[in-house]
Every structure is written in structure tokens, then in C-alpha cells.
Amino acid sequence: MKRRLFLGVIISAAFLWMAARGIDWAQFRASLARAQWIYLVPAIVLTMLGHFSRALRWKIMMNPIKRCGIGPLWSATAIAFMVNNLLPARVGEFVRAFAIGRSEKVSRSAAFATIVYERVVDVFVLILLLWYCMVTISGPEWLGRSAGILIVFNVALLALLFAMVRWRARFRAILAGAFRALPDRARGRLDTSADSFIDGLGVVTQPRSLIPIALLSVVVWGCAVLGVYFCVLAFGFEIPFLASVFLIVIISIGSMIPSAPAFLGTMQYACVIGLAAFAVQRADALAYSTIYHATQFFPITIVGLYYAWRSQLHFSDLSGKQMN
């Protein structure tokens, strides 16, 4: 983890430098001073509503494993975002599976499988938003290449998840061969984890779940876009609503790049290049990124810390040994 933290800090520092180079700092401070803070209230509310909608969607994905209450799912979701904001190596999703496994007594491997599926769904929504931006505005060439890479990767991953469930016995035979050289104890644990992971993918083969998952995905991403939009209103940028869609796409792609905790640096640079497409000056865009990042960081981190305290989950519990 220390090596990943060091690498993430280096990458974040590079992106921060690219975002801040040539900035007129007097204009940056003036832009912050002009911001209408009242617009940040709906931005924060929408951000939290998006996170809660994510927990509701996760509930549907978890149903084949266990019908969990929304409380434990929301708690685990908030804790996961908090961990991603405070710890390196993007371990939040592993912590989410660990937290729900501990509170609901379900397999952590099965819970993690639902999180993998959730990410596949999110990337499909991101691809749709990216496609909309590409046909509506003249986006940079690298954005089109990103769309192609995401489509190929996501379709392949979804096909793999479906195949694991549909041809379970064959997949298990392949794994058994791969694990054959391992010691008996390690092989047994991996076999159990693989079975639990496949159990967690039950929702993939349930067509009746697609509509509620799709509707909640619209809510999740709609809240994200509107959160960006209200921050745009706070700064008074005279840009179309489409800019908010474009910006959330750029920010989401930027978040896939390894970085320090809380996506520091990559988010700032994403905001700068995203707003540059709509002729927003770099100093104003960097000021925007500072405030927008705060709306994404502080509320969910505070809520996540509260739920971690209430569930008696300590950072010492989050070592690889404990989560195993």
C-alpha cells in the first residue's frame, strides 16, 4: 500500500502542476470570492442523494444473496466513499464488501461480485453520456478513443460475468486446474471464494432486475450531473447545461487514473480541461474545481466516519489480513 500511495502522490502532484501552471492567482482568489455559496446547498444535497440512490441500487443487486435492509447498505456505501477519500489504493470497494459482510453475515466475495457488476453498469451509463457529448459537441480526439476502450473493456467484462454464472461448472473446472499447484488450505479458500463470487452474480441473469437498476442508475448519474450544474451556477459561468454532462464525463474518466486519496490532482485537471472546452479561463476553472471537490469530499467523508464509529469499524480492521 505504501508503494501505491507513493505512486499516487507522484501522479497527483503531476496533475496538480498541469492544472495550476500559468494560473493567475489573483483571478483565482477573486473567482472564489465571487462564488454564490447558496448554490452549494443543493449541490451537496444532490451528491448525498446520489450516494443513497447507489445504496438502493445495490440493495437490488444484493437480493439474490440476501434481502438486506437499506440501513446496512447505506452505512457500508458511506464508509466506502470515506475510505476512498482518506486511504490510498482505492480500497473503498473492498471495504464496502467487508462492511456489509460483517454487518449482514454474508459472504464478502459474493458482496464484492455485486460491486463489480455495479461498476459495469456505471461504465455503461458513462459510455452513453460520453456518446451523447461526442455527438452534441466537438470533443477532443482522446475522448473518442476513451469511449472505444471503455466499450470494448466493459462488454468483455460483462460477457465474462455472465459466462461465469451461465457455465458455472466449466468455469469452476478451469479454476480447479489453475489452483492445483497451491497448498490444500489455500486452494480450499480460493475455491470457496470463487463459489461465493459466482453466487453474488445471480442478479446478472435476472432480467426483471434490469428496469429498477436502470432507473436507479439514471437517478445516481442525474444527481451527479446536477451536482456539477449547481456548482457551475455558484460561479456564474455562462455555459450550457450540456457542459455539466461533459464535465461529469471528464471527471469520471479522470477518476480512473491512479492518484492520491480523494482523486486529488486528477479531479482538478479534469475540471480545468473540461471547462476549457466551454471557454472558461483556467483560474476560474481551478477555483471551480476547488469548491466542487469540497462538496464531493467533506459531506460523505463525515457521514462515513460517523457510520464507521457507530459500527465500531476501525482503520486497523482494514488491513489485508483483517479483510481476508
C-alpha positions, 0 to 999 in steps of 0.5 A: 500500500505504501508503494501505491500511495507513493505512486499516487502522490507522484501522479497527483502532484503531476496533475496538480502542476498541469492544472495550476501552471500559468494560473493567475492567482489573483483571478483565482482568489477573486473567482472564489470570492465571487462564488454564490455559496447558496448554490452549494446547498443543493449541490451537496444535497444532490451528491448525498442523494446520489450516494443513497440512490447507489445504496438502493441500487445495490440493495437490488443487486444484493437480493439474490444473496440476501434481502438486506435492509437499506440501513446496512447498505447505506452505512457500508456505501458511506464508509466506502466513499470515506475510505476512498477519500482518506486511504490510498489504493482505492480500497473503498470497494473492498471495504464496502464488501467487508462492511456489509459482510460483517454487518449482514453475515454474508459472504464478502466475495459474493458482496464484492461480485455485486460491486463489480457488476455495479461498476459495469453498469456505471461504465455503461451509463458513462459510455452513453453520456460520453456518446451523447457529448461526442455527438452534441459537441466537438470533443477532443480526439482522446475522448473518442478513443476513451469511449472505444476502450471503455466499450470494448473493456466493459462488454468483455467484462460483462460477457465474462460475468455472465459466462461465469454464472451461465457455465458455472461448472466449466468455469469452476473446472478451469479454476480447479486446474489453475489452483492445483499447484497451491497448498490444500488450505489455500486452494480450499479458500480460493475455491470457496471464494470463487463459489461465493463470487459466482453466487453474488452474480445471480442478479446478472441473469435476472432480467426483471432486475434490469428496469429498477437498476436502470432507473436507479442508475439514471437517478445516481448519474442525474444527481451527479450531473446536477451536482456539477450544474449547481456548482457551475451556477455558484460561479456564474459561468455562462455555459450550457447545461450540456457542459455539466454532462461533459464535465461529469464525463471528464471527471469520471474518466479522470477518476480512473487514473491512479492518484492520491486519496480523494482523486486529488490532482486528477479531479482538478485537471479534469475540471480545468480541461473540461471547462476549457472546452466551454471557454472558461479561463483556467483560474476560474476553472481551478477555483471551480474545481476547488469548491466542487471537490469540497462538496464531493469530499467533506459531506460523505467523508463525515457521514462515513466516519460517523457510520464507521464509529457507530459500527465500531469499524476501525482503520486497523480492521482494514488491513489485508489480513483483517479483510481476508 
